[in-house]
Amino acid sequence: MNIISEKNEIFDEEKFFPISVNEDLCLTCTKCISRCPSKAIFFKGTGRFVHYNRCKGCLRCVYVCKYGAIEVISLKEGNLIGFEILNEKCNLCGKCIEPDFCFQNLFEKVPDEENKLIIQFKTGNFSLCNGCLKCFKDCPNNAILPIIT
């Protein structure tokens, strides 16, 4: 959704969701899971995650969490369709291709047109993506950005 100013300038309106679960504050009481009408919050192993395309931004999870573990992330409203790797920020640390970084192993190291190694998101397999934004949150160089349309 866009906002048009009095001077006919168009600004993107931010939608303040999805939420993120701060693992340092979360005690896995599961109240957030039981209150989420869209079943967007899930735990996997010891991790707590949010399925971005399911989150409706109702913030019921925020209100029910006594520990302040639910944090709001500001992203543009829209549908998550993939991820972009910012090559100028990526130092090829390889964290994103390690097991359990991405639940579906959707990142790979490949040669570019100049035969230089880069990291890329396996776009043909996006249907396998949980949409949890774990990769966006966990990249040590902030090189992984969600593509939202």
matplotlib code that plots the C-alpha trace (Angstrom):
import matplotlib.pyplot as plt

x = [0.0, 1.3, 0.7, 0.4, 1.5, -0.1, 2.7, 1.7, 4.9, 4.4, 5.7, 5.7, 3.7, 5.5, 3.6, 5.0, 5.1, 6.2, 7.2, 10.4, 10.9, 14.0, 15.4, 17.3, 14.1, 11.8, 11.1, 9.1, 5.9, 4.1, 1.4, 2.3, 1.7, -1.7, -2.9, -1.8, -4.9, -2.8, -0.5, 2.5, 4.8, 6.6, 9.4, 12.0, 14.6, 15.6, 14.8, 11.6, 10.5, 7.7, 6.3, 6.2, 3.5, 1.2, 1.7, -1.3, 0.2, -2.5, 0.1, -1.8, 1.5, 3.1, 0.3, 0.3, 4.1, 5.0, 8.7, 8.9, 10.3, 8.2, 9.7, 8.2, 10.1, 9.4, 9.1, 7.1, 3.7, 3.5, 4.3, 7.7, 8.9, 12.6, 15.9, 18.6, 22.2, 24.1, 27.4, 29.1, 28.3, 28.7, 32.2, 31.5, 31.7, 29.6, 27.3, 24.2, 25.1, 25.8, 23.2, 20.4, 21.1, 18.2, 15.8, 15.5, 19.2, 18.1, 21.4, 24.3, 27.8, 28.1, 30.3, 29.0, 29.5, 33.2, 33.7, 33.9, 32.2, 29.0, 26.2, 22.8, 19.3, 17.9, 15.0, 13.5, 12.8, 11.1, 8.0, 10.1, 10.9, 9.3, 9.2, 10.5, 13.2, 15.7, 18.3, 17.6, 18.0, 21.0, 23.3, 26.4, 27.0, 23.4, 23.8, 20.6, 17.5, 13.9, 12.3, 8.8, 6.3]
y = [0.0, 3.5, 6.8, 9.9, 13.2, 16.6, 17.2, 14.0, 12.2, 8.5, 6.9, 3.2, 2.5, 0.1, -2.6, -3.6, -7.3, -10.0, -10.6, -12.3, -14.5, -13.5, -16.8, -15.2, -14.1, -16.9, -19.6, -21.8, -21.5, -21.8, -19.2, -17.3, -20.5, -21.1, -17.5, -17.2, -17.5, -18.0, -20.6, -18.5, -19.3, -22.5, -24.1, -26.3, -27.9, -25.2, -22.4, -20.3, -19.0, -17.2, -18.1, -14.6, -15.3, -16.6, -13.8, -11.3, -8.8, -9.2, -9.0, -11.3, -13.1, -9.8, -9.2, -12.7, -13.0, -12.2, -12.2, -9.6, -12.3, -11.3, -8.5, -6.6, -6.2, -3.5, -4.6, -3.4, -5.1, -7.7, -11.3, -12.8, -14.2, -14.9, -13.6, -11.4, -11.8, -8.5, -9.5, -6.3, -7.4, -11.1, -12.3, -15.9, -17.0, -20.0, -19.8, -19.8, -23.1, -24.9, -27.5, -25.9, -22.4, -22.8, -25.6, -26.5, -25.7, -23.1, -21.3, -22.4, -21.3, -21.0, -19.3, -16.1, -15.0, -14.1, -17.5, -15.8, -17.7, -16.1, -17.2, -17.5, -18.4, -21.4, -19.5, -22.6, -24.1, -21.2, -23.4, -25.3, -22.1, -21.8, -18.1, -17.8, -15.1, -17.0, -16.4, -12.7, -12.5, -14.8, -13.7, -12.3, -9.7, -8.7, -9.7, -11.7, -9.5, -10.7, -9.8, -8.6, -7.7]
z = [0.0, -0.8, 0.8, -1.4, 0.2, -0.4, -3.0, -4.9, -3.7, -3.2, -0.1, 0.7, 3.8, 6.2, 7.8, 11.2, 11.0, 10.9, 14.4, 15.5, 18.5, 20.6, 21.7, 24.5, 26.2, 25.1, 27.7, 25.2, 27.2, 23.8, 24.6, 21.4, 19.4, 20.9, 20.5, 16.8, 14.7, 11.5, 13.0, 11.9, 14.9, 15.1, 17.1, 15.4, 17.7, 20.1, 17.6, 17.4, 14.0, 12.2, 8.8, 7.2, 4.6, 7.3, 9.8, 9.6, 12.0, 14.6, 17.4, 19.7, 20.3, 21.5, 24.0, 25.5, 25.9, 29.5, 28.8, 26.0, 23.6, 20.6, 18.6, 15.7, 12.5, 10.1, 6.5, 3.5, 3.2, 0.5, -0.4, 0.1, -3.2, -2.6, -1.3, -2.7, -1.7, -1.6, -3.0, -1.7, 1.8, 1.5, 2.4, 1.4, 5.1, 4.1, 7.2, 4.9, 3.3, 6.6, 7.8, 9.8, 8.7, 6.2, 7.0, 3.3, 2.3, -0.2, -0.5, -2.6, -3.6, -7.4, -9.9, -11.5, -15.1, -14.4, -12.7, -9.3, -6.4, -5.0, -2.8, -4.4, -3.3, -5.2, -6.7, -8.4, -5.0, -3.3, -2.7, -0.2, 1.8, 5.2, 4.9, 8.4, 7.6, 9.7, 6.9, 6.9, 10.7, 11.0, 8.2, 10.1, 7.3, 6.7, 3.1, 2.7, 2.0, 1.5, -1.9, -1.2, -3.9]

ax = plt.figure().add_subplot(projection="3d")
ax.plot(x, y, z, "-o")
ax.set_aspect("equal")
plt.show()
